[in-house]
């Protein structure tokens, strides 16, 4: 009888101990840097957030020997856009969507990486136990991320023109030369003779006027008569997450990119 009672107590003790331990959910994970690499997955409560929305980012991770250094969340922000430009006397151009003969094409597209794998949140190994979930036998880390509109090297105002390279500004001047109104041209070149203007037809400027604008228009002069300028294209935010072990083995989750039109 005593033996039966002893075996029963031992059985209950073993079961209780097992339910409280961080069990190894996978028996073979592969090794990196002489250590078992961690496993990581990432999910979102909203996969199509607009600019200004807040997204809940959830990372689940585990490692066979429960050895971690840190879990990091990264953001990469990049934009690709053309320029919508209006001048004081009626000139209007769109370098992204130009229509000719029932076809639409782009003439000047700018790209900029505003942030590249920047860390926006992290959990160090000393704090990981706060995120342990016994039911799923892993760490579950959830943070909120706001999709906000940021400018990089190209501001969203008139000074965008100052940020253009010489090559890009030359392209913009070329587009402008074939679309400018006579009134805006005279704001830029008040002393322009009549030989700079056509008597009608497709273009306002003659080849002499077109060449003059391309060769002599400075950024500061153009900025002075801009009435409106805007970016037109896409604004992208990519979220990455990674887990690092003490030996430096890094495992990354599948990233997600959120794209918005601007």
KEKE-3310 file (N, C-alpha, C; in steps of 0.2 Angstrom, whole numbers, plus 5000, padded with zeros to 4 digits):
npx = (5004:5010:5019:5011:5005:5017:5022:5011:5012:5025:5022:5012:5020:5030:5022:5017:5028:5032:5022:5025:5037:5048:5045:5053:5047:5051:5061:5072:5081:5091:5107:5117:5132:5137:5127:5109:5098:5086:5068:5056:5041:5030:5016:5001:4988:4982:4984:4983:4986:4983:4991:4995:4987:4988:4996:4996:5009:5015:5026:5031:5042:5055:5067:5078:5087:5083:5090:5094:5098:5093:5078:5073:5064:5062:5061:5059:5058:5053:5051:5043:5041:5033:5033:5021:5017:5013:5013:5012:5005:4997:5004:5005:5012:5015:5025:5024:5013:5011:5001:5000:4995:4985:4992:4999:5013:5029:5040:5049:5055:5057:5067:5068:5076:5071:5072:5082:5081:5080:5080:5065:5060:5064:5068:5077:5087:5086:5073:5064:5056:5045:5036:5033:5023:5014:5004:5006:5019:5030:5038:5029:5028:5021:5019:5014:5013:5015:5010:5017:5019:5034:5047:5062:5076:5070:5059:5042:5038:5040:5054:5058:5062:5075:5082:5084:5095:5107:5105:5092:5085:5088:5080:5067:5067:5067:5054:5046:5049:5042:5029:5026:5017:5015:5014:5020:5033:5037:5037:5048:5058:5058:5062:5062:5062:5051:5055:5056:5044:5031:5018:5007:5000:5007:5016:5021:5033:5047:5061:5072:5067:5064:5077:5083:5077:5080:5094:5096:5087:5087:5086:5082:5075:5064:5058:5053:5041:5032:5017:5011:5016:5018:5021:5019:5015:5021:5022:5031:5031:5041:5041:5051:5057:5068:5078:5091:5104:5115:5128:5127:5120:5108:5090:5078:5061:5048:5046:5035:5027:5020:5010:5006:4997:5003)
npy = (4994:5006:5008:5010:5022:5030:5029:5036:5049:5053:5052:5062:5073:5074:5077:5089:5097:5096:5103:5116:5120:5127:5120:5111:5115:5110:5097:5097:5110:5115:5121:5136:5145:5136:5134:5131:5138:5151:5151:5161:5170:5182:5193:5203:5214:5221:5222:5231:5245:5262:5278:5285:5276:5264:5249:5233:5224:5207:5196:5180:5168:5156:5145:5131:5129:5139:5151:5167:5183:5195:5202:5211:5224:5231:5245:5249:5263:5269:5279:5282:5293:5305:5323:5334:5350:5367:5383:5402:5408:5399:5388:5370:5355:5337:5325:5312:5306:5308:5312:5307:5306:5296:5288:5285:5290:5291:5304:5309:5302:5300:5292:5287:5282:5283:5278:5264:5248:5252:5251:5250:5246:5235:5220:5214:5200:5199:5204:5195:5186:5192:5190:5177:5164:5151:5143:5142:5139:5147:5163:5178:5193:5209:5224:5241:5249:5265:5270:5282:5297:5302:5313:5312:5315:5323:5336:5339:5351:5368:5368:5356:5357:5362:5352:5343:5334:5340:5333:5329:5341:5347:5338:5341:5355:5354:5347:5357:5368:5364:5366:5377:5393:5408:5419:5414:5412:5425:5430:5423:5427:5442:5451:5445:5443:5445:5435:5423:5417:5408:5410:5403:5387:5370:5372:5386:5392:5396:5387:5395:5401:5389:5384:5394:5394:5381:5382:5394:5395:5396:5386:5394:5404:5398:5392:5404:5407:5396:5390:5379:5363:5345:5328:5313:5297:5282:5277:5268:5256:5245:5231:5223:5209:5202:5189:5186:5176:5172:5169:5176:5172:5175:5175:5179:5185:5183:5197:5212:5223:5238:5248:5264:5276:5292)
npz = (5000:5004:4994:4983:4986:4987:4973:4967:4972:4967:4953:4952:4956:4945:4934:4938:4938:4925:4918:4922:4916:4903:4889:4876:4860:4848:4842:4834:4828:4820:4818:4822:4822:4832:4840:4844:4832:4834:4833:4824:4821:4814:4815:4811:4816:4806:4789:4779:4783:4783:4781:4796:4803:4817:4820:4827:4831:4832:4838:4839:4847:4850:4857:4857:4868:4876:4875:4873:4866:4862:4855:4841:4833:4817:4805:4789:4778:4763:4748:4732:4719:4708:4703:4706:4700:4701:4694:4697:4687:4680:4674:4674:4679:4678:4683:4684:4679:4663:4649:4632:4616:4619:4628:4644:4653:4663:4667:4676:4690:4707:4720:4737:4751:4767:4780:4785:4790:4803:4821:4830:4841:4855:4864:4877:4883:4897:4900:4894:4900:4904:4894:4892:4887:4894:4889:4875:4875:4872:4868:4867:4860:4859:4851:4847:4832:4824:4808:4801:4791:4784:4779:4769:4761:4752:4754:4758:4751:4744:4744:4740:4727:4728:4733:4722:4711:4700:4687:4689:4690:4678:4670:4675:4671:4657:4655:4659:4650:4639:4643:4649:4653:4644:4653:4665:4660:4658:4671:4675:4666:4664:4654:4642:4624:4610:4601:4609:4609:4602:4589:4592:4592:4597:4607:4618:4618:4607:4599:4603:4615:4623:4624:4631:4644:4648:4649:4658:4669:4686:4701:4712:4706:4701:4712:4718:4711:4712:4715:4720:4726:4725:4730:4720:4721:4728:4745:4756:4770:4778:4789:4799:4809:4821:4830:4841:4846:4861:4855:4843:4833:4821:4817:4806:4804:4792:4782:4781:4770:4769:4758:4753:4743:4738)
capx = (5000:5014:5022:5006:5005:5023:5022:5006:5015:5030:5019:5009:5026:5033:5017:5016:5035:5032:5018:5028:5044:5047:5046:5056:5042:5054:5067:5078:5080:5097:5112:5121:5137:5138:5121:5103:5095:5079:5062:5052:5036:5027:5009:4999:4981:4980:4989:4983:4985:4984:4996:4991:4985:4992:4996:4998:5014:5016:5031:5032:5049:5057:5074:5078:5090:5080:5096:5092:5102:5088:5073:5072:5059:5065:5057:5062:5054:5055:5046:5045:5036:5034:5032:5015:5020:5009:5016:5008:5001:4993:5007:5004:5015:5014:5031:5023:5008:5010:4997:5001:4992:4981:4996:5002:5020:5032:5046:5054:5053:5062:5066:5072:5075:5071:5075:5084:5082:5081:5077:5060:5058:5068:5067:5083:5086:5084:5066:5060:5052:5038:5032:5032:5016:5014:4999:5008:5026:5034:5038:5024:5029:5017:5020:5010:5018:5011:5012:5017:5022:5040:5051:5069:5080:5065:5054:5035:5036:5044:5061:5060:5066:5082:5085:5085:5101:5108:5102:5085:5083:5088:5074:5061:5067:5065:5047:5043:5050:5037:5022:5025:5013:5019:5014:5025:5039:5039:5039:5055:5062:5054:5065:5062:5060:5046:5058:5056:5037:5028:5012:5002:5002:5007:5021:5021:5040:5051:5067:5076:5064:5065:5084:5085:5074:5084:5101:5097:5083:5090:5081:5079:5070:5058:5054:5049:5034:5028:5010:5009:5020:5016:5023:5013:5018:5020:5025:5031:5034:5042:5042:5055:5059:5074:5080:5098:5106:5121:5133:5127:5116:5102:5085:5073:5054:5046:5044:5029:5028:5013:5011:5001:4998:5004)
capy = (5000:5012:5008:5013:5029:5033:5030:5041:5055:5054:5053:5069:5078:5074:5080:5096:5100:5097:5109:5123:5121:5130:5114:5112:5113:5107:5093:5099:5117:5117:5125:5142:5148:5131:5135:5130:5144:5152:5151:5167:5172:5189:5194:5210:5214:5225:5221:5236:5251:5269:5283:5288:5271:5261:5242:5229:5219:5202:5191:5174:5165:5151:5142:5124:5129:5145:5155:5173:5189:5201:5202:5217:5226:5235:5248:5252:5267:5272:5282:5283:5298:5311:5329:5339:5357:5372:5390:5407:5410:5394:5382:5364:5349:5331:5321:5305:5304:5313:5309:5309:5301:5291:5284:5288:5288:5295:5307:5310:5298:5301:5287:5289:5277:5287:5274:5257:5243:5256:5248:5255:5243:5229:5217:5211:5194:5200:5206:5191:5182:5195:5189:5170:5161:5144:5139:5141:5137:5152:5170:5182:5200:5213:5231:5245:5253:5270:5271:5290:5300:5306:5316:5311:5321:5327:5339:5340:5358:5371:5367:5350:5358:5363:5345:5339:5334:5344:5329:5329:5348:5347:5335:5346:5361:5351:5346:5364:5372:5362:5366:5384:5398:5414:5423:5412:5413:5432:5430:5421:5431:5448:5455:5440:5446:5441:5429:5417:5415:5406:5413:5399:5380:5366:5375:5393:5394:5394:5384:5399:5401:5383:5383:5399:5391:5375:5384:5399:5395:5393:5384:5399:5408:5394:5392:5410:5407:5390:5391:5372:5357:5339:5322:5309:5290:5277:5278:5261:5255:5238:5229:5216:5207:5197:5186:5185:5172:5175:5168:5180:5169:5179:5173:5184:5184:5186:5204:5214:5229:5242:5253:5269:5281:5299)
capz = (5000:5005:4988:4978:4988:4985:4966:4965:4974:4962:4947:4952:4956:4939:4930:4940:4936:4918:4916:4923:4913:4896:4885:4869:4856:4842:4844:4830:4825:4816:4823:4819:4827:4837:4844:4840:4830:4837:4828:4825:4817:4815:4813:4811:4816:4800:4784:4775:4786:4780:4784:4802:4807:4822:4819:4832:4828:4836:4837:4843:4846:4855:4855:4860:4874:4879:4875:4869:4868:4861:4850:4838:4828:4812:4800:4783:4775:4756:4744:4725:4717:4703:4705:4703:4701:4698:4695:4699:4681:4676:4672:4678:4676:4682:4680:4685:4674:4657:4644:4625:4611:4623:4632:4650:4655:4668:4664:4681:4696:4712:4725:4743:4757:4773:4785:4782:4795:4809:4826:4833:4848:4856:4871:4879:4886:4904:4900:4890:4904:4905:4888:4891:4887:4895:4885:4869:4876:4868:4870:4863:4861:4855:4851:4843:4827:4820:4801:4800:4785:4786:4773:4769:4758:4748:4758:4754:4750:4738:4745:4736:4721:4730:4734:4716:4708:4693:4682:4689:4689:4671:4667:4676:4666:4650:4655:4660:4644:4634:4646:4653:4650:4642:4658:4670:4657:4659:4678:4676:4662:4662:4648:4636:4618:4606:4598:4613:4609:4595:4587:4593:4591:4602:4612:4619:4617:4602:4602:4607:4622:4626:4626:4636:4650:4650:4651:4662:4674:4692:4706:4717:4702:4700:4718:4719:4708:4713:4719:4724:4724:4729:4728:4718:4720:4733:4752:4759:4776:4778:4796:4800:4816:4821:4836:4841:4852:4863:4850:4837:4827:4820:4813:4805:4802:4785:4783:4778:4767:4769:4753:4752:4738:4740)
cpx = (5004:5018:5018:5006:5011:5024:5017:5009:5020:5027:5016:5015:5029:5028:5017:5022:5035:5028:5020:5034:5042:5050:5049:5050:5044:5060:5073:5077:5085:5101:5115:5126:5138:5132:5115:5100:5088:5074:5058:5047:5033:5020:5007:4991:4978:4985:4988:4982:4986:4989:4992:4988:4990:4991:4999:5003:5016:5021:5031:5039:5050:5064:5075:5081:5088:5086:5095:5097:5097:5083:5072:5067:5062:5060:5062:5057:5057:5049:5048:5039:5038:5032:5026:5017:5015:5013:5010:5003:4999:4997:5006:5007:5014:5020:5029:5018:5007:5006:4999:4999:4989:4985:4999:5009:5023:5039:5052:5051:5059:5061:5071:5071:5076:5074:5077:5086:5083:5077:5072:5058:5062:5067:5074:5082:5083:5076:5061:5055:5045:5033:5031:5025:5016:5010:5002:5016:5031:5034:5033:5025:5025:5018:5016:5015:5013:5014:5012:5021:5028:5044:5058:5073:5076:5059:5047:5033:5040:5051:5063:5064:5074:5086:5086:5092:5101:5104:5095:5082:5083:5082:5068:5061:5065:5057:5044:5043:5044:5030:5021:5020:5017:5020:5019:5032:5042:5040:5046:5060:5059:5056:5065:5059:5055:5048:5058:5049:5035:5021:5006:5004:5003:5011:5020:5028:5043:5057:5071:5074:5065:5073:5086:5083:5079:5091:5101:5092:5086:5084:5078:5074:5063:5054:5050:5042:5030:5022:5009:5014:5018:5020:5018:5017:5016:5024:5025:5034:5035:5044:5046:5056:5064:5075:5087:5100:5113:5128:5133:5123:5109:5097:5080:5066:5053:5043:5038:5029:5021:5014:5005:5002:4999:5003)
cpy = (5006:5013:5012:5020:5033:5034:5035:5048:5057:5056:5060:5075:5079:5078:5087:5100:5101:5102:5116:5125:5124:5124:5116:5110:5110:5103:5095:5105:5119:5121:5131:5144:5143:5131:5134:5137:5145:5152:5158:5167:5179:5189:5201:5209:5218:5225:5226:5243:5257:5273:5286:5282:5268:5253:5239:5224:5214:5197:5186:5170:5160:5148:5136:5125:5135:5150:5161:5179:5195:5199:5209:5218:5231:5239:5250:5256:5270:5274:5282:5288:5302:5317:5332:5346:5362:5379:5395:5409:5405:5388:5376:5358:5343:5326:5314:5302:5309:5309:5312:5304:5295:5287:5288:5286:5293:5298:5309:5307:5298:5295:5289:5284:5282:5284:5267:5253:5247:5252:5253:5252:5236:5226:5213:5205:5194:5201:5201:5187:5185:5193:5181:5168:5154:5140:5137:5139:5141:5159:5174:5189:5204:5220:5235:5249:5258:5271:5279:5292:5304:5308:5314:5316:5325:5330:5339:5347:5361:5369:5360:5351:5359:5357:5341:5340:5338:5340:5330:5335:5349:5344:5339:5352:5359:5350:5353:5368:5370:5363:5373:5388:5404:5419:5421:5413:5420:5433:5428:5425:5437:5452:5451:5444:5442:5435:5423:5414:5413:5410:5409:5392:5376:5369:5383:5396:5392:5390:5388:5400:5395:5382:5388:5397:5385:5377:5389:5399:5392:5391:5389:5403:5404:5393:5398:5411:5401:5392:5384:5367:5351:5333:5317:5302:5286:5278:5271:5260:5247:5236:5223:5215:5201:5195:5184:5181:5174:5174:5172:5177:5173:5175:5178:5182:5186:5193:5206:5221:5232:5247:5257:5274:5288:5303)
cpz = (5000:4998:4983:4980:4986:4977:4964:4966:4969:4955:4946:4952:4949:4934:4931:4937:4929:4915:4917:4920:4906:4892:4879:4864:4850:4844:4840:4826:4820:4820:4818:4824:4833:4842:4840:4839:4833:4831:4829:4819:4819:4812:4814:4812:4810:4795:4779:4778:4782:4784:4790:4806:4812:4821:4825:4829:4833:4834:4842:4842:4852:4852:4860:4867:4878:4880:4870:4871:4867:4855:4847:4833:4824:4808:4795:4779:4768:4752:4736:4722:4711:4706:4702:4705:4697:4699:4695:4693:4677:4674:4677:4675:4681:4679:4681:4680:4668:4652:4637:4621:4614:4627:4638:4652:4660:4665:4670:4688:4701:4717:4731:4748:4763:4779:4783:4788:4802:4815:4830:4839:4848:4863:4872:4883:4894:4905:4897:4894:4905:4899:4887:4892:4888:4891:4878:4869:4872:4871:4865:4864:4856:4856:4846:4838:4823:4813:4800:4794:4787:4779:4774:4766:4753:4752:4754:4753:4745:4738:4742:4730:4722:4731:4728:4714:4702:4688:4682:4688:4681:4667:4668:4672:4659:4650:4655:4654:4639:4636:4649:4649:4648:4649:4664:4667:4658:4666:4679:4672:4659:4655:4642:4630:4615:4603:4602:4613:4602:4595:4588:4591:4597:4608:4612:4617:4611:4604:4605:4614:4626:4628:4631:4643:4652:4653:4657:4668:4680:4697:4710:4713:4702:4706:4720:4716:4708:4718:4723:4721:4728:4726:4726:4717:4725:4739:4755:4765:4777:4786:4796:4808:4816:4829:4836:4847:4855:4859:4844:4832:4827:4815:4812:4803:4795:4786:4780:4776:4767:4764:4753:4747:4741:4734)
residu = (UNK:UNK:UNK:UNK:UNK:UNK:UNK:UNK:UNK:UNK:UNK:UNK:UNK:UNK:UNK:UNK:UNK:UNK:UNK:UNK:UNK:UNK:UNK:UNK:UNK:UNK:UNK:UNK:UNK:UNK:UNK:UNK:UNK:UNK:UNK:UNK:UNK:UNK:UNK:UNK:UNK:UNK:UNK:UNK:UNK:UNK:UNK:UNK:UNK:UNK:UNK:UNK:UNK:UNK:UNK:UNK:UNK:UNK:UNK:UNK:UNK:UNK:UNK:UNK:UNK:UNK:UNK:UNK:UNK:UNK:UNK:UNK:UNK:UNK:UNK:UNK:UNK:UNK:UNK:UNK:UNK:UNK:UNK:UNK:UNK:UNK:UNK:UNK:UNK:UNK:UNK:UNK:UNK:UNK:UNK:UNK:UNK:UNK:UNK:UNK:UNK:UNK:UNK:UNK:UNK:UNK:UNK:UNK:UNK:UNK:UNK:UNK:UNK:UNK:UNK:UNK:UNK:UNK:UNK:UNK:UNK:UNK:UNK:UNK:UNK:UNK:UNK:UNK:UNK:UNK:UNK:UNK:UNK:UNK:UNK:UNK:UNK:UNK:UNK:UNK:UNK:UNK:UNK:UNK:UNK:UNK:UNK:UNK:UNK:UNK:UNK:UNK:UNK:UNK:UNK:UNK:UNK:UNK:UNK:UNK:UNK:UNK:UNK:UNK:UNK:UNK:UNK:UNK:UNK:UNK:UNK:UNK:UNK:UNK:UNK:UNK:UNK:UNK:UNK:UNK:UNK:UNK:UNK:UNK:UNK:UNK:UNK:UNK:UNK:UNK:UNK:UNK:UNK:UNK:UNK:UNK:UNK:UNK:UNK:UNK:UNK:UNK:UNK:UNK:UNK:UNK:UNK:UNK:UNK:UNK:UNK:UNK:UNK:UNK:UNK:UNK:UNK:UNK:UNK:UNK:UNK:UNK:UNK:UNK:UNK:UNK:UNK:UNK:UNK:UNK:UNK:UNK:UNK:UNK:UNK:UNK:UNK:UNK:UNK:UNK:UNK:UNK:UNK:UNK:UNK:UNK:UNK:UNK:UNK:UNK:UNK:UNK:UNK:UNK:UNK:UNK:UNK:UNK:UNK:UNK:UNK:UNK)
# end
